[in-house]
Amino acid sequence: MAPATGEMVTFPNDSTNVTGYVAKPDGAGPFPGVIVIQEWWGLVPHIKDVADRFAGEGFLALAPDLYHGQVAQEPDRAMQLARSLAWDSALHDLKASAKYLRSRPDCSGKVGVVGFCMGGGLSYRFAAHSNPDAAVIFYGSSPNQLEEAATVACPVLGLYGETDTRITSQAPALAEAMKSHGKSFEYHVYPGAAHAFFNDTGGAYNQAAAQDAWQRTLAFFRQHLR
């Protein structure tokens, strides 16, 4: 894994600004970009660490702060923040994030998006309402996702835990909707894995599932962000 450096950055979003954490591989690039979308906790150290991991694999990773400075330590607060997040506003911030990455001379112009939990749903919505080159969903869903399949603009990979039935049970119908519209969607369900199986700071972490999902994500992005 190559060395990487990370820093907080601020970039414009129409009349406002967005902040985010950028992790950059060692070297001049240009590198393919990846937008890393937070869980309901916010832009916490775990999400920054995921961005660092992507940078270590040769991607220019940006984790935008969709809560604009707020983070949660307890589930009740995380739920409050997630419910107060306007998805249209979040989508606006994600579009600004992609524009920012593509404007950087160290970005190749190709940009993928990956999200976890709440961020997984936003990753799919971003694919349906913007122009990423690839999207990965980690155990997330989006309102109206079946209808939005018609406007998905890129290949999508879904990664789900078997016991996370509320989310995982929606995957087959999503696969059918994507297929009916001629869209590329593949998904994998990990036996015995729960929601948030990738988060190695939480109690649901499943090492085997997380490692496999990481390799699938890297392979998917390397295929579509070349």
C-alpha angles and dihedrals in degrees: 000000000000123000116266137192127210135200142161115256137184124214135174127267106183105286095353138050134242125210125206146158117259122196115192129194119236112270138040099286137161092223131183111256129236126191110210112204119206130238118241089280092074131230094339128161092268092061091047088051090053089052089050090052091053090049089051087057094052103269128124099232127198124186107190119208102238092177092054098230102335124115134175131223098179129052094239091057092044090053090050092051093045093050092049093052111104106218092209089056091047090050089052090054091048092052089051089049092055091047090050093050093048090050093059117097090221091060120087092215094252112112130185129185131216128180138182127217104323086009090056090061090047090050090058093044090050089053089052097046105032141027114269117153094228137001133203125197119202107195096317138125135196130217110255090010093149092055091043091057088087092067101040105131104196145028113289131206121197124199118190142173118237096226093046088088099163090063103025094052089065095059099083093053090047090051090052092048092049091048092050089057095045094250127147113246129156126172141183130203118206114219112239094003120131134207112297092021090152097057105097092191094062138072095249094061112136110191098198094047093044094051093048092046090050092053091047090051093050092048091048093051093044089054097048104030098053 
